[in-house]
């Protein structure tokens, strides 16, 4: 929450005159760089110049530092997109929000939810601004990452729309409509995989290799690879803390989340054909035995450790494809 990050340290200093600094200990790192930058800056004397009222100025300066914006032109559109995110996505208004409420990486059920405190149009508008700025900034690695991250968020926020349409089709007993919306949902996941594949920070293969590279024996290598895989998926041999450390990474989307969602939709279709109700326990049992456990135990699979694809081209295509699909 931008407002809390700005006002919290100031209130603390007012209540504790002997306060000499601030600190932050994120459980998950390498995300939301703008928030870490803002929080870190609040520990310095310059923080007195930052307020909720003039946060747009700070966001402008952040964009200047991150993208090297020092002249007017199309590149300034990225600044406008960042300011919009600062007032919406980065200023959470939901109490006790936790990323387990993200539908795409949650266990599929008949009553799954997806919580956001901003409108989909906020994401669309910001992404349009970033794409428009890409001719000037497209070669800058930080901009490429942010463009990929924003495109990722756009697709993840679209997923609940097609999930609900598929669920409505199931509840109404419409197998053809269910199949149609399943295909749209899976197509969205394929596009998400393409976006994530463009950035090394979003590659599951990098995570696995970093674990294997600290091993000294074949036994350690096998154990570390299993632990690294299990931590971000089942977190326990039988899914004891399922998806607690879920990550939206290339490789996980295609080989774990995507297959789990496909099984869910296929199970719903089979239920309609057989005239039986969906059984969550049976679905979970099949997921664990055919997807979850094998994914953690199969150490023959190889995942890319180098990015592929041009995020500017991919983002532009996704924006055109999906906004036209849901907002004709």
Backbone bond lengths (Angstrom), bond angles and torsions (degrees), N, CA, C in turn:
res aa  C-N    CA-C-N  psi(-1)  N-CA   C-N-CA  omega(-1)  CA-C   N-CA-C  phi
1 X - - - 1.448 - - 1.527 109.67 -
2 X 1.310 117.45 114.54 1.460 121.45 -179.10 1.522 110.89 -56.02
3 X 1.310 117.52 -46.08 1.459 120.43 -176.36 1.520 111.65 -63.23
4 X 1.329 117.60 -40.05 1.461 120.15 179.20 1.524 111.33 -67.99
5 X 1.320 117.07 -38.72 1.455 120.79 179.78 1.528 110.61 -63.83
6 X 1.319 116.62 -35.85 1.463 120.79 -179.31 1.526 111.36 -76.51
7 X 1.322 117.23 -45.63 1.463 120.40 -173.12 1.529 113.47 -85.76
8 X 1.337 117.82 -27.49 1.463 120.70 -176.42 1.516 114.72 -58.07
9 X 1.339 119.58 -55.73 1.471 120.30 -179.96 1.529 113.17 -60.49
10 X 1.331 117.12 -35.20 1.466 119.69 179.22 1.523 110.94 -66.44
11 X 1.322 116.94 -42.70 1.459 120.34 177.75 1.525 110.71 -64.41
12 X 1.325 116.12 -38.70 1.468 120.00 179.73 1.530 110.78 -63.88
13 X 1.320 117.05 -41.10 1.465 120.26 179.71 1.530 110.86 -65.73
14 X 1.325 116.24 -35.92 1.465 119.88 179.00 1.525 111.29 -65.94
15 X 1.338 115.83 -34.41 1.463 120.25 -178.18 1.518 113.33 -89.05
16 X 1.328 116.95 -14.16 1.469 121.07 -178.43 1.530 108.92 -138.09
17 X 1.343 117.44 86.99 1.473 120.88 -176.80 1.522 114.13 -58.90
18 X 1.341 117.13 -23.63 1.467 119.59 -179.78 1.520 113.47 -89.00
19 X 1.322 117.22 7.78 1.464 121.31 177.49 1.527 109.58 -63.42
20 X 1.327 116.73 130.21 1.471 120.23 -175.09 1.526 113.48 -116.68
21 X 1.319 118.77 0.19 1.457 118.79 179.76 1.516 112.01 177.79
22 X 1.314 116.03 177.12 1.455 122.68 177.11 1.516 109.36 -127.37
23 X 1.290 115.66 161.44 1.458 120.54 176.71 1.507 110.30 -148.53
24 X 1.304 116.58 159.71 1.456 120.42 175.79 1.520 108.90 -140.91
25 X 1.313 115.84 142.11 1.465 120.53 -177.53 1.514 108.97 -133.22
26 X 1.323 117.18 78.25 1.475 120.38 -177.79 1.520 111.86 -68.33
27 X 1.333 115.72 138.31 1.458 119.81 176.50 1.523 110.42 -74.66
28 X 1.318 116.80 -34.12 1.451 121.69 175.39 1.518 109.06 -116.70
29 X 1.325 117.67 131.62 1.460 120.49 -176.54 1.530 110.33 -118.75
30 X 1.334 115.27 179.78 1.469 123.04 179.80 1.528 111.28 64.91
31 X 1.318 116.65 33.11 1.464 121.12 175.01 1.518 108.22 -140.90
32 X 1.319 117.33 156.80 1.467 122.15 173.03 1.523 112.83 49.31
33 X 1.322 115.71 57.38 1.460 120.54 -176.46 1.522 112.15 -57.70
34 X 1.304 117.28 -33.92 1.464 120.16 -177.97 1.522 110.76 -61.23
35 X 1.333 118.25 -36.96 1.457 120.96 -178.93 1.524 111.56 -71.77
36 X 1.332 117.16 -38.95 1.469 119.95 177.39 1.524 110.12 -65.38
37 X 1.311 116.57 -39.47 1.460 121.24 -179.86 1.527 109.95 -63.53
38 X 1.331 116.39 -45.60 1.458 120.82 -179.81 1.522 111.05 -64.47
39 X 1.324 117.53 -45.45 1.461 120.63 -179.42 1.526 110.91 -62.75
40 X 1.318 117.09 -41.28 1.463 120.56 179.87 1.527 110.86 -64.21
41 X 1.318 116.06 -37.88 1.465 119.86 -178.28 1.528 111.83 -69.71
42 X 1.308 117.31 -25.45 1.466 119.87 -178.03 1.529 111.87 -69.59
43 X 1.311 117.84 -10.03 1.459 120.46 177.45 1.515 113.94 -86.94
44 X 1.317 117.84 -1.02 1.465 122.08 -177.49 1.523 109.90 -110.66
45 X 1.331 114.53 164.26 1.462 119.59 -177.01 1.520 111.84 -61.54
46 X 1.323 117.80 -27.93 1.463 120.58 179.53 1.531 111.62 -63.66
47 X 1.328 116.61 -14.99 1.456 119.31 -178.53 1.524 112.01 -62.04
48 X 1.327 116.96 -23.03 1.458 119.19 178.43 1.521 111.82 -64.38
49 X 1.333 116.80 -19.32 1.453 120.92 179.89 1.533 111.91 -88.85
50 X 1.338 116.51 -5.98 1.463 120.71 -178.78 1.524 108.81 -101.74
51 X 1.305 116.87 127.95 1.460 121.74 178.72 1.513 109.32 -139.95
52 X 1.322 115.64 166.76 1.455 120.11 176.89 1.526 109.91 -60.91
53 X 1.317 116.06 -33.88 1.457 120.56 -176.94 1.532 112.78 -70.63
54 X 1.332 117.06 -32.81 1.469 118.56 -177.73 1.523 112.79 -112.83
55 X 1.343 116.33 25.51 1.462 119.62 -177.87 1.531 111.45 -62.53
56 X 1.327 117.48 -26.84 1.460 119.51 178.60 1.526 111.11 -61.93
57 X 1.319 116.90 -35.08 1.465 119.76 177.45 1.519 110.08 -64.79
58 X 1.351 116.11 -43.56 1.461 118.73 179.40 1.531 110.62 -63.46
59 X 1.335 117.90 -42.43 1.462 121.44 178.92 1.527 110.95 -62.48
60 X 1.332 116.44 -36.13 1.461 120.26 176.77 1.520 110.54 -63.33
61 X 1.341 116.25 -44.19 1.466 120.09 178.76 1.521 111.29 -65.58
62 X 1.309 116.89 -36.58 1.466 120.21 177.12 1.531 110.31 -62.38
63 X 1.341 115.90 -45.72 1.466 119.66 178.61 1.524 110.76 -61.94
64 X 1.319 117.44 -38.83 1.468 120.51 178.00 1.516 111.11 -60.49
65 X 1.337 116.31 -42.28 1.472 120.48 -179.41 1.526 110.84 -70.94
66 X 1.313 115.98 -42.76 1.475 119.60 -172.83 1.528 111.99 -73.58
67 X 1.322 116.84 -38.47 1.463 120.01 -174.84 1.530 113.73 -110.15
68 X 1.323 117.07 -3.71 1.455 119.10 -178.62 1.516 112.60 71.44
69 X 1.309 117.49 38.75 1.465 121.09 -178.95 1.528 109.29 -81.35
70 X 1.298 116.68 109.33 1.462 119.39 179.97 1.520 112.46 -135.47
71 X 1.305 116.67 14.34 1.461 119.88 178.58 1.525 108.73 -151.78
72 X 1.316 117.09 151.03 1.472 119.75 179.05 1.522 111.21 -68.02
73 X 1.305 115.96 159.85 1.461 120.52 178.74 1.506 110.66 142.11
74 X 1.329 117.22 -171.80 1.473 121.36 -177.93 1.519 113.51 -57.23
75 X 1.340 117.24 -28.85 1.459 119.62 -178.44 1.527 111.93 -61.10
76 X 1.330 116.78 -25.69 1.460 120.22 -179.99 1.532 112.43 -65.91
77 X 1.327 117.02 -17.02 1.456 119.83 178.88 1.524 111.56 -63.61
78 X 1.342 116.81 -28.86 1.462 119.82 177.31 1.521 110.15 -64.47
79 X 1.323 116.12 -36.92 1.467 120.33 176.83 1.524 109.80 -61.73
80 X 1.329 116.88 -43.85 1.465 120.33 179.41 1.529 110.89 -62.74
81 X 1.326 116.49 -38.96 1.456 120.09 177.87 1.513 111.90 -64.99
82 X 1.337 116.54 -39.08 1.462 121.12 179.18 1.526 110.98 -67.52
83 X 1.326 117.38 -40.05 1.463 120.95 178.13 1.528 110.25 -62.05
84 X 1.312 117.33 -41.50 1.463 120.90 177.79 1.527 110.32 -60.67
85 X 1.330 117.51 -43.73 1.460 121.18 178.34 1.529 110.76 -63.97
86 X 1.338 116.27 -36.67 1.456 120.45 -179.94 1.517 112.87 -61.60
87 X 1.316 116.09 -33.32 1.469 120.42 -179.73 1.521 112.64 -86.52
88 X 1.320 118.54 -13.48 1.465 121.05 -172.87 1.530 111.53 -124.24
89 X 1.304 117.21 -79.09 1.467 121.43 -174.71 1.523 111.72 -61.48
90 X 1.329 117.35 -42.28 1.457 120.79 -177.41 1.522 113.36 -84.99
91 X 1.305 118.16 4.23 1.461 121.12 179.15 1.528 109.01 -122.94
92 X 1.308 115.55 71.92 1.463 122.64 -174.49 1.522 111.41 -61.36
93 X 1.315 116.22 134.28 1.457 121.96 178.07 1.519 111.92 -113.79
94 X 1.330 117.82 8.56 1.463 122.60 -179.39 1.522 108.99 -99.19
95 X 1.312 117.83 127.98 1.452 121.87 179.84 1.530 110.66 -71.62
96 X 1.334 116.13 138.13 1.463 122.34 173.90 1.523 112.35 54.90
97 X 1.322 115.89 39.08 1.463 119.35 178.89 1.528 109.56 -68.12
98 X 1.301 115.97 139.67 1.467 121.15 177.58 1.514 108.11 -137.90
99 X 1.337 115.48 144.55 1.459 118.27 -173.56 1.524 113.05 -67.67
100 X 1.341 118.48 -6.27 1.464 118.89 175.27 1.525 111.23 -68.49
101 X 1.324 117.45 -8.11 1.453 120.88 177.36 1.528 111.93 -87.33
102 X 1.307 118.08 6.98 1.453 122.19 176.56 1.523 108.20 -82.74
103 X 1.303 116.73 113.86 1.456 121.03 -170.88 1.526 112.48 -57.51
104 X 1.318 117.75 -43.81 1.458 120.85 -170.97 1.529 112.81 -60.35
105 X 1.336 117.24 -32.19 1.461 119.84 -178.58 1.525 111.64 -105.53
106 X 1.315 116.59 11.10 1.456 121.08 175.30 1.531 110.53 -92.19
107 X 1.312 116.08 157.63 1.458 120.13 174.50 1.523 109.75 -63.54
108 X 1.307 119.07 125.38 1.468 120.74 179.66 1.527 111.81 -61.28
109 X 1.314 115.40 134.69 1.465 122.62 175.22 1.526 107.93 -143.81
110 X 1.321 116.10 177.79 1.462 120.51 176.96 1.522 112.39 -81.39
111 X 1.324 117.49 -6.93 1.463 120.36 -179.23 1.524 111.64 -135.28
112 X 1.318 116.59 37.74 1.462 120.87 179.29 1.521 109.89 -67.14
113 X 1.330 115.47 149.23 1.463 121.04 179.94 1.517 110.21 -126.13
114 X 1.308 114.96 162.34 1.464 121.32 177.50 1.526 106.62 -143.08
115 X 1.328 116.99 114.13 1.463 120.58 -174.40 1.524 111.05 -100.70
116 X 1.309 115.10 129.23 1.463 121.24 171.41 1.520 108.28 -137.19
117 X 1.305 115.81 155.70 1.462 121.71 179.41 1.529 110.56 -113.88
118 X 1.305 116.87 11.15 1.461 123.12 -178.47 1.525 107.62 -134.56
119 X 1.309 115.91 163.16 1.459 119.63 -179.27 1.522 110.84 -88.64
120 X 1.303 115.85 153.78 1.457 120.77 176.11 1.522 110.43 -59.74
121 X 1.323 117.17 -32.41 1.456 120.63 -179.97 1.524 111.37 -63.96
122 X 1.339 118.50 -30.98 1.463 120.82 175.85 1.527 110.32 -59.72
123 X 1.333 115.85 -44.24 1.462 120.97 179.52 1.525 110.32 -66.38
124 X 1.321 116.28 -44.32 1.466 120.20 -179.34 1.523 110.65 -60.46
125 X 1.325 117.22 -47.51 1.462 120.93 -178.18 1.519 111.24 -62.85
126 X 1.322 116.89 -44.50 1.463 120.36 179.23 1.521 110.99 -63.43
127 X 1.334 117.23 -42.59 1.453 120.75 178.88 1.525 110.97 -64.39
128 X 1.307 117.70 -39.00 1.462 120.72 176.70 1.527 110.75 -60.58
129 X 1.321 117.38 -40.24 1.464 121.42 178.90 1.523 110.91 -66.23
130 X 1.328 117.00 -41.26 1.464 120.56 179.62 1.532 110.47 -66.22
131 X 1.315 116.26 -43.82 1.465 119.46 178.94 1.524 110.16 -62.31
132 X 1.335 117.02 -39.90 1.465 120.82 179.19 1.521 111.63 -65.33
133 X 1.334 117.16 -27.73 1.465 121.35 179.27 1.521 112.69 -84.85
134 X 1.324 117.30 -11.06 1.467 120.91 -172.84 1.528 114.98 -63.10
135 X 1.352 121.68 -30.68 1.464 118.70 176.87 1.526 112.78 -59.69
136 X 1.333 117.18 -29.45 1.463 120.80 179.79 1.525 112.71 -91.96
137 X 1.328 117.61 -30.01 1.465 120.85 -171.70 1.518 113.99 -114.64
138 X 1.309 116.82 -0.66 1.462 121.01 -171.03 1.513 116.01 -61.14
139 X 1.324 119.31 -17.91 1.461 121.59 179.79 1.520 112.68 -91.65
140 X 1.317 118.13 -5.00 1.465 122.54 -177.99 1.530 109.08 -87.45
141 X 1.318 116.93 124.17 1.467 120.95 -172.98 1.529 111.91 -62.41
142 X 1.332 118.17 -39.54 1.465 120.05 179.62 1.520 110.71 -63.89
143 X 1.325 117.02 -37.88 1.462 119.95 177.75 1.527 109.96 -67.88
144 X 1.318 117.62 -40.80 1.460 120.89 178.85 1.529 110.50 -59.24
145 X 1.329 115.98 -43.33 1.463 119.42 178.82 1.524 110.57 -62.79
146 X 1.327 116.82 -47.08 1.466 120.15 -177.73 1.523 111.56 -65.26
147 X 1.329 116.66 -36.74 1.464 120.24 177.11 1.530 110.03 -64.75
148 X 1.325 116.89 -42.01 1.464 120.63 177.43 1.528 110.52 -64.48
149 X 1.309 116.62 -42.84 1.462 120.87 -178.88 1.520 110.79 -63.85
150 X 1.315 117.44 -41.08 1.460 121.50 179.81 1.528 111.06 -69.91
151 X 1.325 117.06 -39.01 1.464 120.53 176.92 1.519 110.23 -65.96
152 X 1.324 115.83 -39.71 1.471 120.39 174.52 1.526 110.66 -56.52
153 X 1.332 116.23 -47.54 1.463 119.75 -178.35 1.521 111.36 -63.17
154 X 1.309 116.82 -38.72 1.459 121.77 177.70 1.525 110.66 -57.36
155 X 1.324 116.94 -48.42 1.461 120.63 -178.64 1.525 111.70 -67.62
156 X 1.322 116.59 -41.05 1.467 119.96 179.70 1.522 110.59 -63.27
157 X 1.318 116.99 -36.54 1.470 120.12 178.37 1.520 112.53 -73.71
158 X 1.320 117.68 -19.34 1.463 120.88 176.35 1.528 111.93 -79.22
159 X 1.317 117.01 -29.53 1.459 121.58 -172.93 1.531 113.57 -52.56
160 X 1.346 119.98 -42.69 1.471 119.01 -178.60 1.527 113.88 -61.31
161 X 1.327 117.79 -27.58 1.462 120.55 179.68 1.524 110.22 -61.60
162 X 1.322 116.15 -48.14 1.466 120.32 -175.52 1.528 111.63 -79.86
163 X 1.327 116.12 -27.91 1.467 119.28 171.76 1.522 109.81 -60.94
164 X 1.343 116.89 -46.91 1.460 120.34 -177.44 1.522 111.08 -66.37
165 X 1.329 116.63 -36.98 1.464 119.17 178.18 1.523 110.63 -65.67
166 X 1.321 116.80 -39.72 1.467 120.27 177.24 1.515 110.85 -65.58
167 X 1.340 116.10 -41.02 1.458 120.31 -179.78 1.525 110.92 -65.85
168 X 1.328 116.54 -41.06 1.463 119.90 176.96 1.529 110.70 -60.97
169 X 1.326 115.63 -39.78 1.476 119.91 179.03 1.520 110.58 -63.57
170 X 1.320 116.55 -40.76 1.466 121.04 178.44 1.531 110.30 -63.91
171 X 1.325 116.43 -46.90 1.468 120.26 -177.79 1.530 112.41 -65.35
172 X 1.338 116.15 -27.87 1.460 120.55 179.18 1.528 112.31 -90.13
173 X 1.341 116.45 -2.20 1.457 120.02 179.93 1.509 113.28 70.63
174 X 1.350 117.19 41.67 1.468 122.45 -177.77 1.527 109.39 -115.11
175 X 1.328 118.82 87.25 1.467 121.26 -175.08 1.523 113.96 -63.13
176 X 1.318 117.96 -36.50 1.466 119.47 -178.99 1.523 111.23 -67.25
177 X 1.316 116.62 -41.70 1.464 120.49 177.58 1.523 110.81 -66.48
178 X 1.317 116.83 -37.51 1.457 120.75 176.35 1.520 110.62 -61.26
179 X 1.325 116.84 -46.07 1.461 121.38 179.61 1.530 111.28 -62.88
180 X 1.317 115.99 -39.42 1.464 120.22 -179.96 1.527 111.43 -63.57
181 X 1.325 116.83 -45.14 1.455 119.95 -178.81 1.525 112.24 -73.83
182 X 1.328 116.14 -27.76 1.460 118.84 172.24 1.528 110.44 -62.38
183 X 1.313 117.71 -44.02 1.456 121.37 -179.85 1.526 111.44 -63.42
184 X 1.324 116.59 -38.36 1.463 119.90 178.24 1.526 109.91 -65.97
185 X 1.318 116.49 -44.25 1.461 121.37 179.47 1.525 110.79 -60.75
186 X 1.316 117.35 -44.69 1.463 121.02 -179.34 1.524 111.22 -68.36
187 X 1.330 117.03 -33.78 1.461 120.80 175.83 1.516 110.24 -64.51
188 X 1.328 116.07 -38.80 1.463 120.36 177.03 1.530 110.33 -62.03
189 X 1.322 117.19 -42.26 1.463 120.18 178.54 1.524 111.25 -64.72
190 X 1.314 117.45 -36.45 1.469 120.01 176.43 1.522 111.12 -63.03
191 X 1.334 116.69 -40.78 1.466 119.88 177.11 1.516 110.90 -66.53
192 X 1.324 116.89 -37.54 1.460 120.33 177.05 1.525 110.71 -62.13
193 X 1.305 116.40 -42.11 1.471 120.59 176.75 1.521 110.82 -59.29
194 X 1.325 117.28 -41.35 1.467 121.10 179.37 1.522 111.51 -63.15
195 X 1.326 116.62 -41.09 1.468 120.98 178.68 1.520 110.72 -63.50
196 X 1.314 116.75 -49.00 1.458 121.33 -177.36 1.522 111.93 -64.68
197 X 1.317 116.74 -30.42 1.468 120.93 -178.28 1.520 112.81 -66.80
198 X 1.327 117.95 -15.95 1.467 120.45 -176.18 1.524 113.00 -81.37
199 X 1.338 117.95 -13.13 1.464 120.76 -174.95 1.526 110.69 -123.45
200 X 1.324 115.66 129.44 1.461 119.91 -178.96 1.522 111.69 -60.16
201 X 1.335 116.43 -31.75 1.469 120.24 -179.12 1.520 112.34 -65.90
202 X 1.328 117.57 -17.78 1.458 121.22 -177.35 1.528 112.39 -108.21
203 X 1.327 118.34 20.67 1.462 121.59 -177.81 1.527 110.49 -100.83
204 X 1.320 115.98 120.70 1.462 121.14 176.45 1.519 110.79 -61.26
205 X 1.337 117.13 -34.23 1.455 120.79 -179.38 1.517 113.07 -60.18
206 X 1.318 118.13 -34.36 1.464 122.01 178.35 1.527 110.14 -65.12
207 X 1.328 115.89 -41.04 1.470 120.90 177.78 1.532 110.86 -62.10
208 X 1.327 116.42 -46.37 1.458 119.54 -179.42 1.520 111.96 -64.01
209 X 1.333 117.11 -45.46 1.469 120.36 -177.74 1.520 111.53 -65.28
210 X 1.334 117.43 -34.97 1.464 119.35 179.27 1.522 110.52 -64.54
211 X 1.329 116.90 -32.93 1.464 120.07 177.16 1.517 110.97 -72.23
212 X 1.320 116.14 -44.71 1.471 119.56 -178.05 1.521 111.77 -67.10
213 X 1.308 117.26 -30.79 1.465 120.57 -174.50 1.524 114.05 -71.26
214 X 1.337 118.33 -15.89 1.468 119.24 178.28 1.531 111.47 -92.22
215 X 1.314 117.72 -0.85 1.466 120.50 -179.69 1.522 110.48 -78.35
216 X 1.337 114.78 156.21 1.462 121.36 179.50 1.526 112.43 -117.27
217 X 1.315 117.26 -13.71 1.460 121.21 179.34 1.524 108.85 -135.34
218 X 1.345 117.07 160.58 1.470 119.09 176.13 1.526 112.84 -58.33
219 X 1.325 116.26 -34.66 1.459 119.63 179.75 1.533 110.51 -66.97
220 X 1.336 115.78 -43.12 1.460 118.97 177.33 1.527 111.13 -63.94
221 X 1.300 116.82 -40.63 1.464 120.79 -179.94 1.522 110.99 -58.95
222 X 1.335 116.29 -44.37 1.455 120.95 179.87 1.529 110.67 -65.91
223 X 1.326 116.48 -42.44 1.462 120.84 -179.46 1.529 111.02 -65.57
224 X 1.332 116.60 -45.15 1.470 120.04 -177.58 1.530 111.12 -66.69
225 X 1.317 116.41 -36.65 1.466 118.87 178.15 1.529 110.22 -66.12
226 X 1.334 116.15 -42.94 1.460 119.17 177.95 1.529 110.92 -61.11
227 X 1.346 116.58 -46.18 1.460 120.27 -178.14 1.525 111.41 -62.61
228 X 1.336 116.57 -41.53 1.465 120.28 -179.31 1.523 110.73 -64.22
229 X 1.324 115.91 -41.04 1.461 120.65 179.59 1.522 110.87 -70.51
230 X 1.325 116.02 -44.03 1.459 120.90 -176.70 1.528 111.66 -67.43
231 X 1.325 116.94 -34.15 1.462 120.17 -176.66 1.530 112.03 -62.14
232 X 1.309 117.45 -39.11 1.470 120.39 -176.00 1.526 112.61 -94.17
233 X 1.327 116.89 7.32 1.470 120.01 178.68 1.533 110.34 -129.62
234 X 1.324 117.62 -89.03 1.460 121.11 -174.14 1.521 113.62 -78.65
235 X 1.322 117.09 -30.71 1.468 123.37 -174.00 1.528 109.56 45.58
236 X 1.312 114.62 68.00 1.461 122.56 -177.61 1.512 108.12 134.75
237 X 1.314 118.51 147.88 1.467 120.57 -176.77 1.522 113.67 -59.18
238 X 1.323 116.84 -27.68 1.467 120.71 -179.08 1.527 112.00 -121.80
239 X 1.322 117.19 27.47 1.464 120.59 178.47 1.507 113.26 72.44
240 X 1.339 116.82 38.96 1.461 119.90 -176.41 1.530 112.62 -62.05
241 X 1.343 117.46 -37.06 1.471 120.73 177.17 1.530 106.35 -126.57
242 X 1.303 115.22 60.92 1.462 123.01 -170.91 1.533 112.08 -53.75
243 X 1.324 115.66 125.78 1.466 123.67 173.17 1.525 113.94 63.17
244 X 1.315 118.61 20.61 1.462 120.48 179.52 1.524 111.02 -61.12
245 X 1.317 116.39 -37.59 1.468 120.97 -179.69 1.528 110.41 -109.27
246 X 1.324 116.16 39.74 1.468 121.34 -176.78 1.528 111.13 -57.19
247 X 1.315 116.55 141.17 1.450 122.86 -179.91 1.524 109.61 -132.17
248 X 1.311 115.77 137.56 1.463 120.95 174.41 1.522 107.72 -89.47
249 X 1.326 115.73 83.21 1.464 123.31 -176.15 1.526 110.30 -122.82
250 X 1.315 114.06 147.69 1.464 119.43 171.57 1.527 108.57 -61.59
251 X 1.283 116.86 134.69 1.460 121.71 -175.03 1.512 109.83 104.13
252 X 1.312 117.59 -49.99 1.460 120.72 174.46 1.521 110.38 -71.31
253 X 1.333 117.06 -40.57 1.466 120.07 -179.92 1.527 110.35 -63.85
254 X 1.320 116.39 -44.60 1.470 119.96 -175.10 1.523 113.17 -77.57
255 X 1.337 117.40 -36.28 1.463 120.23 -171.75 1.522 114.50 -106.12
256 X 1.313 117.85 -10.92 1.468 119.87 -177.01 1.530 110.88 -124.28
257 X 1.318 118.04 -67.88 1.465 120.52 -178.47 1.529 111.80 -64.09
258 X 1.327 116.28 -44.54 1.456 119.68 -178.95 1.518 112.20 -60.06
259 X 1.334 116.61 -45.13 1.463 120.18 -179.95 1.530 111.21 -67.44
260 X 1.325 116.47 -33.86 1.465 119.40 178.68 1.524 111.15 -67.83
261 X 1.335 116.40 -41.76 1.460 119.40 177.85 1.530 111.09 -67.91
262 X 1.324 117.49 -38.37 1.462 120.01 178.77 1.520 110.42 -62.16
263 X 1.324 116.92 -42.45 1.467 120.76 177.18 1.533 110.53 -61.34
264 X 1.302 116.95 -39.60 1.466 120.81 179.87 1.526 110.88 -61.89
265 X 1.312 116.64 -51.84 1.467 119.71 -178.76 1.530 111.35 -64.56
266 X 1.339 116.68 -39.02 1.462 119.50 178.47 1.528 111.24 -65.45
267 X 1.326 115.75 -35.44 1.465 119.63 177.64 1.530 110.69 -65.76
268 X 1.328 116.73 -41.31 1.465 120.30 176.88 1.530 110.87 -61.47
269 X 1.326 116.49 -42.22 1.469 120.00 179.25 1.519 111.09 -63.27
270 X 1.329 116.12 -42.80 1.462 120.21 179.13 1.530 110.57 -64.72
271 X 1.313 116.45 -38.78 1.465 119.95 177.83 1.524 111.47 -60.24
272 X 1.331 116.55 -41.18 1.466 119.82 178.09 1.519 111.01 -64.59
273 X 1.316 116.83 -41.01 1.455 120.38 179.78 1.522 111.45 -63.67
274 X 1.327 116.24 -38.91 1.463 120.81 -175.64 1.532 112.55 -89.50
275 X 1.343 116.01 -9.77 1.446 118.91 -179.74 1.512 114.10 70.59
276 X 1.346 116.63 32.46 1.465 120.98 179.31 1.519 109.36 -119.51
277 X 1.326 116.16 161.71 1.461 121.66 -179.86 1.527 110.59 -83.58
278 X 1.309 115.17 151.91 1.464 121.25 177.08 1.520 109.61 -66.43
279 X 1.333 116.12 132.68 1.462 122.31 179.57 1.529 108.42 -113.79
280 X 1.332 116.62 108.66 1.462 121.04 -176.09 1.526 111.82 -62.31
281 X 1.324 117.15 -39.27 1.471 120.16 -178.27 1.525 110.84 -64.68
282 X 1.335 116.79 -43.12 1.466 119.39 179.40 1.521 110.75 -66.38
283 X 1.324 116.33 -38.84 1.461 120.13 177.69 1.534 110.61 -61.50
284 X 1.339 116.85 -45.67 1.462 120.36 -179.31 1.522 111.21 -64.09
285 X 1.307 116.01 -38.10 1.465 119.51 178.33 1.529 110.53 -63.29
286 X 1.330 116.51 -44.02 1.457 119.47 179.07 1.524 111.34 -66.86
287 X 1.323 116.97 -39.74 1.468 119.88 177.82 1.524 111.29 -60.43
288 X 1.325 117.34 -47.77 1.460 120.32 -177.89 1.525 111.55 -62.83
289 X 1.344 116.96 -41.38 1.461 120.09 -174.25 1.524 113.08 -79.89
290 X 1.334 117.46 -29.37 1.468 119.12 -174.81 1.530 113.66 -106.03
291 X 1.320 117.26 -18.35 1.470 119.85 -177.40 1.525 111.34 -126.72
292 X 1.343 117.43 -58.58 1.453 121.27 -172.09 1.516 114.60 -60.23
293 X 1.331 117.19 -59.02 1.465 120.69 -178.71 1.528 112.35 -65.16
294 X 1.338 119.27 -46.61 1.463 118.78 177.50 1.527 113.03 -58.46
295 X 1.322 117.21 -35.47 1.460 119.80 179.82 1.523 110.90 -61.83
296 X 1.326 117.28 -38.71 1.461 120.95 -179.25 1.527 112.68 -78.18
297 X 1.333 117.43 -28.75 1.458 121.20 -173.96 1.518 114.04 -92.45
298 X 1.326 117.28 -23.72 1.460 120.69 -177.44 1.530 109.94 -78.82
299 X 1.328 116.34 104.29 1.464 120.74 -178.47 1.524 112.47 -101.88
300 X 1.328 115.77 17.56 1.465 120.01 175.56 1.523 111.67 -91.63
301 X 1.319 116.22 -17.90 1.466 120.03 -177.18 1.535 110.13 -73.36
302 X 1.317 115.57 146.31 1.460 122.32 178.63 1.517 109.33 -120.97
303 X 1.305 116.34 131.38 1.458 121.57 178.39 1.534 109.08 -114.78
304 X 1.327 117.25 141.92 1.471 120.71 -177.47 1.522 112.33 -57.73
305 X 1.320 114.68 144.96 1.468 121.13 175.65 1.522 110.96 -114.44
306 X 1.325 116.80 0.16 1.454 121.67 176.14 1.525 108.94 -123.56
307 X 1.326 117.29 141.32 1.463 120.16 -178.25 1.518 112.15 -69.62
308 X 1.324 115.62 160.74 1.463 120.98 178.58 1.520 109.01 -146.42
309 X 1.312 115.96 145.88 1.458 120.40 178.11 1.513 112.60 95.81
310 X 1.311 115.89 153.65 1.467 123.19 -179.96 1.528 108.70 -99.34
311 X 1.329 116.28 112.27 1.460 120.29 -174.11 1.520 111.78 -64.80
312 X 1.313 118.98 -32.43 1.463 120.46 -179.93 1.526 109.96 -63.54
313 X 1.323 116.65 -48.34 1.461 121.18 179.25 1.527 110.95 -64.30
314 X 1.328 116.37 -44.31 1.459 120.93 -178.10 1.534 110.66 -64.90
315 X 1.324 117.47 -44.58 1.467 120.66 -178.85 1.521 111.35 -64.40
316 X 1.309 115.87 -41.72 1.466 119.38 179.19 1.536 110.11 -61.47
317 X 1.313 116.79 -42.70 1.460 120.89 179.85 1.518 111.94 -66.84
318 X 1.327 116.87 -40.83 1.462 120.55 -179.81 1.523 110.88 -66.74
319 X 1.317 116.50 -41.02 1.464 120.04 178.82 1.519 110.56 -60.46
320 X 1.315 115.98 -44.64 1.463 120.00 -179.87 1.526 110.94 -67.39
321 X 1.304 117.24 -42.54 1.458 122.17 -176.09 1.524 112.42 -67.01
322 X 1.323 117.88 -49.14 1.446 120.24 -170.09 1.523 113.01 -87.47
323 X 1.315 118.70 -32.22 1.461 117.88 175.79 1.527 109.54 -68.68
324 X 1.316 116.76 -36.17 1.447 119.86 176.01 1.516 112.17 -67.02
325 X 1.330 116.33 -27.69 1.456 121.57 -178.54 1.515 111.93 -74.34
326 X 1.338 116.55 -40.92 1.468 119.74 -174.41 1.521 112.37 -103.78
327 X 1.340 117.76 -15.69 1.452 120.88 -178.89 1.516 109.13 -132.03
328 X 1.319 119.22 66.48 1.466 121.56 -175.70 1.522 111.49 -65.76
